[in-house]
Amino acid sequence: MHGNDAQMLVLTALAGGPLHGYAINTAIEVLTGTRLGPGSLYGALARLEARQLVEPAAGRSDAQDRHRTVRITAAGREALRVELEQLARVAQAGLRALGVAPA
């Protein structure tokens, strides 16, 4: 999975509320049918936190603590919204091209 895809999945999981790593991966599994590997999940979380799109929910900042709870920030919500709207446009265009969606 591409790094940006993993980041979008993490943001999507966090849009419903703060979660810790295992719960994020469980939410992703429910959504996609697959789990992210630990490197993909925690790499995505580190990149999202560096971009200030997620933050520790309980004031803890130990990046090595896999049980820490994180939450999406306002900037993260906006980034996710923009990405999802773009994906929706692409999906609609693809479905129209396949003759599955109305023109």
N, C-alpha and C positions, 0 to 999 in steps of 0.2 A: 504494500500500500504506500502511496506517495505521502510524504511528510505533511503536505497541506491537507490531504484527505484525512489523515489521522487528527490533525488539529481541528478540522471542522467537525469530526465526529465527537471529539472531546468537548468542544464548545456546545454542540447539540445536546450532549448528555448533561452538561452543567446548566443548560437553559432552564431546566426544571427545578433547580435548586442545588445547594452545595453538596458535594460528594467527596469521598476519598477514592484513591486509585482503584481499588478492587471494585467498588460500586460503579465507578465510571466505566470500567471495562465490562461489567455485567450489563449496564445500560446499552453500551455499544453492541454487545452480543445480542441483546433483545432486538435492537434496531436492524442489525445487519446479518445476524446469524454466525458471525465470527468474532473472535476476540483479537485485540491488538497484542503483539508480543510486548514483554516488559520494556524493551528498549524503545519501541515505537510509542508506547503509552507515556512513559516518563520523559522521553525526549520531547514529545509533543507538549506535555505539561511545562517542561522547562522553557521551551521556545515561547509558548503562550504567556508564561509569567514574565519572561524577559521583555515581551512586547506589551506588557501590562493589560493583557486581555483576560487573565485570570489572576487571582490573588488568594493567599491563605484566608480561610474563612474564620479561623479562631485566633488570628494574630500570631500564628506560628510560622516561622520562615525556614525551617530546616528542610532543605530540598531533598535530603536523603531519606526523610521519614515517609515511608510509603503509606502510612495510615493517616497522614494529615489531610484535613478536609480543605478543599479549594472551592472557590465560587467564581462565577463569571462576573466580569466588571461591566460597567456601562459601555465602555469602549469595545469589550468583547461581544456584547449583545449587538451593537451596531455592526461590527465586522461580520458576525454570523448572519445578520439580517441581509446585508449587502450580498454576501456569498450565496445565500439560499435563494434570493431573488434572481441572481444571475443563473444559478443552476436550474431554476424553474423555467426561465426563458429558453435555455438550451434544451431542456427536456421537452418543452412544448414544441419547439422547432423540430426536434428529432421525431417526435410522435406524429407531427403533421407530415413530415417527409415520408414516414412509413405508412401513412394513410390511416393511422390509428386515432388521431385527434382531429376535430373539426378545423377547417382552415380559417 
